[in-house]
């Protein structure tokens, strides 16, 4: 479910340290561990979703994930429905539509291509947003590095049957993953806007409910009564907890002591974590070319975040 320029809403701000509060014996090790645990939870939740797709279908899995996550967040957050303007509701509805589209496109990609390459292609959306928002020449280097990774995935490094590039990936799956990346970039923009209009996680809970309402009919059309199967419901609930509820909670706790910039860099590791989850849970082994491509995209994402952070620090006048 990073900073507003490069990541989801939960990382838009880091909670300030209280006056006189010590940084802790192990510095930022605790919150860093929470962020990494959240990333592992998201990607292993995605791997579990892949195993559920033969039973419930890609649209059915998305519907279950959004529905369960919406119910949990609405119960926990109990958002206030009155006192919001028409612009507030318009923002949260667009946020919910964007969230639904992001999840729907990504799970369609997972139904066709391995988890690691899917997340690698998806992360290009936030990376592009970061490069455009920064407007620094150095970010052209990071963009070129990311394009080099895509070039390798496309088969430029000796693709085809043995190279493990796009020639070995379903074209529709690649298109869905890129579409999910575009929606992820839009998600970042509207999550920040929603966070400014709604307190705490109220906007997220309401947007999740909007997404669930949009996707439930699609899930019912594709899977019908299969969604009511107890085993399917249980696995769908597990996907929702691993992919939405648990990581959002861990990230929120971590950001009370962790700068948002550090969080964004850690989120850049998502493609590598996804590749590990795909290998351990789904037996999706990577070729050398695919592993190199993922490493390039991870490096580009980290570099873009660090460049953006450095720019902000220089923009703040010294006391």
VEXDREN-2710 file (C-alpha; in Angstrom, 1 decimal):
% VEXDREN-2710
k/r/px/py/pz
1/UNK/0.0/0.0/0.0
2/UNK/7.9/6.9/0.6
3/UNK/7.9/10.5/0.3
4/UNK/5.1/12.2/-1.6
5/UNK/7.4/12.4/-4.6
6/UNK/8.3/8.7/-4.6
7/UNK/6.0/6.7/-2.4
8/UNK/2.7/5.9/-0.8
9/UNK/0.7/8.2/1.5
10/UNK/1.8/6.7/4.8
11/UNK/5.3/8.1/4.3
12/UNK/4.4/11.6/3.4
13/UNK/5.6/12.9/6.7
14/UNK/7.7/11.6/9.5
15/UNK/6.5/12.3/13.0
16/UNK/8.8/14.8/14.8
17/UNK/10.8/13.6/17.7
18/UNK/9.6/14.9/21.0
19/UNK/11.9/17.5/22.8
20/UNK/14.7/15.7/24.7
21/UNK/13.8/12.3/23.2
22/UNK/16.9/10.1/22.7
23/UNK/17.4/8.5/19.3
24/UNK/17.6/5.1/21.0
25/UNK/20.4/2.7/21.6
26/UNK/20.3/1.2/18.1
27/UNK/19.5/4.4/16.3
28/UNK/17.1/3.8/13.4
29/UNK/17.5/0.0/13.5
30/UNK/14.0/-0.5/15.0
31/UNK/12.0/1.5/12.4
32/UNK/14.1/0.2/9.6
33/UNK/13.3/-3.3/10.6
34/UNK/9.6/-2.3/10.7
35/UNK/9.8/-0.9/7.1
36/UNK/11.6/-4.0/5.9
37/UNK/9.0/-6.2/7.6
38/UNK/6.3/-4.3/5.9
39/UNK/7.9/-4.7/2.5
40/UNK/8.4/-8.4/3.1
41/UNK/4.7/-8.6/4.1
42/UNK/3.5/-6.9/0.9
43/UNK/5.5/-9.0/-1.4
44/UNK/4.8/-12.4/0.3
45/UNK/1.2/-11.3/0.3
46/UNK/1.5/-10.9/-3.5
47/UNK/3.0/-14.3/-3.7
48/UNK/0.1/-15.8/-1.7
49/UNK/-2.3/-13.9/-4.0
50/UNK/-0.8/-15.7/-7.0
51/UNK/-1.5/-19.1/-5.4
52/UNK/-5.1/-18.0/-4.8
53/UNK/-5.7/-16.9/-8.4
54/UNK/-6.5/-20.3/-9.8
55/UNK/-9.2/-20.6/-7.2
56/UNK/-10.7/-17.1/-7.3
57/UNK/-9.3/-15.4/-10.4
58/UNK/-7.3/-12.2/-10.5
59/UNK/-10.3/-9.9/-10.2
60/UNK/-11.7/-12.0/-7.4
61/UNK/-8.5/-11.8/-5.4
62/UNK/-8.4/-8.0/-5.8
63/UNK/-12.0/-7.8/-4.7
64/UNK/-11.4/-9.9/-1.6
65/UNK/-8.2/-8.0/-0.7
66/UNK/-9.9/-4.6/-1.0
67/UNK/-13.1/-5.7/0.7
68/UNK/-11.3/-7.2/3.8
69/UNK/-8.8/-4.3/4.0
70/UNK/-11.7/-1.8/3.8
71/UNK/-13.7/-3.5/6.6
72/UNK/-10.6/-3.7/8.9
73/UNK/-9.6/0.0/8.3
74/UNK/-13.2/1.3/8.6
75/UNK/-13.6/-0.6/12.0
76/UNK/-10.2/0.6/13.3
77/UNK/-10.3/4.2/12.0
78/UNK/-14.0/4.9/12.3
79/UNK/-13.7/7.9/9.9
80/UNK/-16.1/10.8/10.3
81/UNK/-18.5/11.1/7.4
82/UNK/-19.9/14.6/8.1
83/UNK/-18.2/17.9/7.8
84/UNK/-16.3/17.3/4.5
85/UNK/-16.6/19.4/1.5
86/UNK/-17.5/18.3/-2.0
87/UNK/-13.9/18.7/-3.0
88/UNK/-12.8/16.5/-0.1
89/UNK/-15.2/13.7/-1.2
90/UNK/-14.1/14.2/-4.8
91/UNK/-10.4/13.7/-3.8
92/UNK/-11.1/10.6/-1.8
93/UNK/-13.2/9.1/-4.6
94/UNK/-10.5/9.7/-7.1
95/UNK/-7.9/8.2/-4.7
96/UNK/-10.1/5.1/-4.3
97/UNK/-10.5/4.7/-8.1
98/UNK/-6.8/5.1/-8.5
99/UNK/-6.1/2.5/-5.7
100/UNK/-8.5/0.0/-7.3
101/UNK/-7.0/0.5/-10.8
102/UNK/-3.5/0.1/-9.4
103/UNK/-4.3/-3.2/-7.6
104/UNK/-6.4/-4.5/-10.5
105/UNK/-3.7/-3.9/-13.1
106/UNK/-1.0/-5.3/-10.9
107/UNK/-2.8/-8.5/-10.1
108/UNK/-3.6/-8.9/-13.8
109/UNK/0.2/-8.7/-14.4
110/UNK/0.9/-11.2/-11.6
111/UNK/-1.5/-13.6/-13.4
112/UNK/0.8/-13.5/-16.4
113/UNK/4.4/-12.8/-15.4
114/UNK/6.6/-13.6/-12.4
115/UNK/6.4/-11.4/-9.3
116/UNK/10.0/-10.0/-9.4
117/UNK/9.8/-8.6/-12.9
118/UNK/6.2/-7.4/-12.3
119/UNK/7.3/-5.3/-9.3
120/UNK/10.4/-4.0/-11.2
121/UNK/8.2/-2.7/-14.0
122/UNK/5.6/-1.3/-11.6
123/UNK/8.2/0.7/-9.7
124/UNK/9.1/2.6/-12.8
125/UNK/6.0/4.7/-12.3
126/UNK/7.1/6.2/-8.9
127/UNK/10.7/6.5/-10.3
128/UNK/9.5/8.5/-13.3
129/UNK/7.5/10.7/-11.0
130/UNK/10.5/11.3/-8.8
131/UNK/12.7/12.2/-11.8
132/UNK/10.1/14.6/-13.2
133/UNK/9.4/16.3/-9.8
134/UNK/13.1/16.8/-9.1
135/UNK/14.0/18.5/-12.4
136/UNK/17.7/18.0/-11.8
137/UNK/20.2/16.9/-14.5
138/UNK/21.6/14.2/-12.2
139/UNK/18.2/12.4/-12.3
140/UNK/18.8/11.8/-16.0
141/UNK/21.6/9.4/-14.9
142/UNK/19.1/7.6/-12.7
143/UNK/16.5/7.5/-15.5
144/UNK/19.2/6.1/-17.9
145/UNK/20.1/3.5/-15.3
146/UNK/16.4/2.4/-15.0
147/UNK/16.1/2.3/-18.8
148/UNK/19.2/0.1/-18.9
149/UNK/17.4/-2.3/-16.5
150/UNK/14.3/-2.3/-18.8
151/UNK/16.6/-2.8/-21.8
152/UNK/17.9/-6.0/-20.1
153/UNK/14.4/-7.2/-19.3
154/UNK/13.4/-6.5/-22.9
155/UNK/16.0/-8.9/-24.1
156/UNK/18.7/-6.4/-25.0
157/UNK/21.2/-8.3/-22.9
158/UNK/20.8/-11.4/-25.0
159/UNK/17.1/-12.0/-24.5
160/UNK/14.9/-14.4/-26.2
161/UNK/14.6/-18.0/-25.0
162/UNK/17.8/-18.0/-22.9
163/UNK/18.1/-14.3/-21.9
164/UNK/15.0/-14.1/-19.8
165/UNK/13.9/-10.7/-21.2
166/UNK/10.5/-9.6/-22.4
167/UNK/10.8/-12.4/-25.0
168/UNK/10.2/-14.7/-22.0
169/UNK/7.4/-12.6/-20.5
170/UNK/3.8/-12.3/-21.6
171/UNK/3.4/-9.0/-23.4
172/UNK/0.0/-8.4/-21.8
173/UNK/1.5/-9.0/-18.4
174/UNK/4.2/-6.4/-19.1
175/UNK/1.6/-3.9/-20.3
176/UNK/-0.5/-4.5/-17.1
177/UNK/2.6/-4.0/-14.9
178/UNK/3.5/-0.7/-16.6
179/UNK/-0.1/0.4/-16.3
180/UNK/0.0/-0.4/-12.6
181/UNK/3.2/1.7/-12.3
182/UNK/1.4/4.7/-13.9
183/UNK/-1.5/4.2/-11.4
184/UNK/1.1/3.9/-8.5
185/UNK/2.4/7.4/-9.5
186/UNK/-1.2/8.7/-9.5
187/UNK/-1.8/7.0/-6.2
188/UNK/1.2/8.9/-4.7
189/UNK/-0.2/12.2/-5.9
190/UNK/-3.8/11.6/-4.6
191/UNK/-2.7/10.0/-1.4
192/UNK/-0.9/13.1/-0.5
193/UNK/-3.9/15.3/-1.4
194/UNK/-6.2/13.0/0.6
195/UNK/-3.8/13.1/3.6
196/UNK/-4.1/16.9/3.6
197/UNK/-7.9/16.8/3.6
198/UNK/-8.6/14.0/6.1
199/UNK/-7.1/13.4/9.6
200/UNK/-5.1/10.3/10.5
201/UNK/-5.9/7.4/8.2
202/UNK/-9.5/8.4/7.6
203/UNK/-9.0/9.2/4.0
204/UNK/-7.2/5.9/3.4
205/UNK/-10.1/3.9/5.0
206/UNK/-12.7/5.7/2.9
207/UNK/-10.7/5.4/-0.3
208/UNK/-10.3/1.7/0.4
209/UNK/-14.0/1.4/0.8
210/UNK/-14.5/3.1/-2.6
211/UNK/-12.1/0.7/-4.3
212/UNK/-13.8/-2.3/-2.7
213/UNK/-17.2/-1.1/-3.9
214/UNK/-15.9/-0.7/-7.4
215/UNK/-14.2/-4.1/-7.6
216/UNK/-16.7/-6.3/-5.8
217/UNK/-19.0/-6.5/-8.9
218/UNK/-16.0/-7.4/-11.1
219/UNK/-14.9/-10.1/-8.7
220/UNK/-18.5/-11.5/-8.6
221/UNK/-18.8/-11.5/-12.4
222/UNK/-15.5/-13.4/-12.7
223/UNK/-15.7/-15.8/-9.8
224/UNK/-19.3/-15.7/-8.5
225/UNK/-20.0/-18.1/-5.7
226/UNK/-16.3/-19.1/-5.5
227/UNK/-15.7/-16.0/-3.4
228/UNK/-18.0/-17.4/-0.7
229/UNK/-15.9/-20.6/-0.3
230/UNK/-14.5/-20.6/3.3
231/UNK/-11.0/-21.5/2.1
232/UNK/-11.0/-18.8/-0.5
233/UNK/-12.3/-16.2/2.0
234/UNK/-9.6/-17.2/4.5
235/UNK/-6.9/-16.9/1.9
236/UNK/-8.3/-13.7/0.6
237/UNK/-8.3/-12.3/4.2
238/UNK/-4.7/-13.4/4.6
239/UNK/-3.8/-11.6/1.4
240/UNK/-5.5/-8.4/2.6
241/UNK/-3.8/-8.5/6.0
242/UNK/-0.3/-9.2/4.4
243/UNK/-0.6/-6.8/1.5
244/UNK/-2.6/-3.9/3.1
245/UNK/-3.4/-3.8/6.8
246/UNK/-0.1/-5.1/8.3
247/UNK/2.3/-3.1/6.1
248/UNK/0.3/0.1/6.5
249/UNK/0.5/-0.4/10.3
250/UNK/4.2/-1.2/10.4
251/UNK/5.0/1.8/8.2
252/UNK/2.9/4.1/10.3
253/UNK/4.8/3.0/13.4
254/UNK/8.2/3.2/11.7
255/UNK/7.6/6.8/10.4
256/UNK/7.3/8.1/14.0
257/UNK/11.1/7.7/14.3
258/UNK/12.3/7.3/10.7
259/UNK/12.7/10.2/8.2
260/UNK/10.5/9.9/5.1
261/UNK/13.6/10.1/2.9
262/UNK/15.1/7.0/4.5
263/UNK/11.7/5.2/4.2
264/UNK/11.7/6.0/0.4
265/UNK/15.1/4.5/0.0
266/UNK/14.1/1.3/1.8
267/UNK/11.0/1.1/-0.4
268/UNK/13.3/1.0/-3.4
269/UNK/14.2/-2.5/-2.3
270/UNK/10.7/-3.8/-3.2
271/UNK/11.7/-5.4/-6.5
272/UNK/14.4/-7.4/-4.9
273/UNK/12.1/-8.5/-2.0
274/UNK/9.5/-9.4/-4.6
275/UNK/12.0/-11.5/-6.5
276/UNK/12.9/-13.3/-3.3
277/UNK/9.3/-14.0/-2.5
278/UNK/8.6/-15.3/-6.0
279/UNK/11.6/-17.7/-5.7
280/UNK/10.7/-18.9/-2.2
281/UNK/6.9/-19.2/-2.5
282/UNK/6.3/-19.7/-6.2
283/UNK/9.5/-21.3/-7.3
284/UNK/10.0/-18.4/-9.8
285/UNK/13.8/-18.5/-10.4
286/UNK/15.4/-15.4/-12.1
287/UNK/17.9/-15.6/-14.9
288/UNK/21.1/-13.7/-14.6
289/UNK/19.8/-11.0/-17.0
290/UNK/16.6/-10.5/-15.0
291/UNK/18.5/-10.3/-11.7
292/UNK/20.8/-7.7/-13.2
293/UNK/17.9/-5.7/-14.5
294/UNK/16.2/-5.7/-11.1
295/UNK/19.5/-4.5/-9.5
296/UNK/19.7/-1.6/-12.0
297/UNK/16.2/-0.5/-11.3
298/UNK/16.7/-0.7/-7.5
299/UNK/19.9/1.3/-7.8
300/UNK/18.2/3.9/-10.0
301/UNK/15.3/4.3/-7.5
302/UNK/17.6/4.7/-4.6
303/UNK/19.7/7.3/-6.4
304/UNK/16.7/9.3/-7.4
305/UNK/15.5/9.4/-3.9
306/UNK/18.9/10.5/-2.5
307/UNK/19.2/13.2/-5.1
308/UNK/15.8/14.6/-4.2
309/UNK/16.7/14.5/-0.5
310/UNK/20.0/16.3/-1.2
311/UNK/18.1/19.0/-3.2
312/UNK/15.7/19.6/-0.3
313/UNK/18.5/19.9/2.3
314/UNK/20.3/22.5/0.2
315/UNK/17.1/24.5/-0.3
316/UNK/16.8/25.0/3.5
317/UNK/18.8/28.0/4.6
318/UNK/21.3/27.5/7.5
319/UNK/20.2/28.8/10.8
END
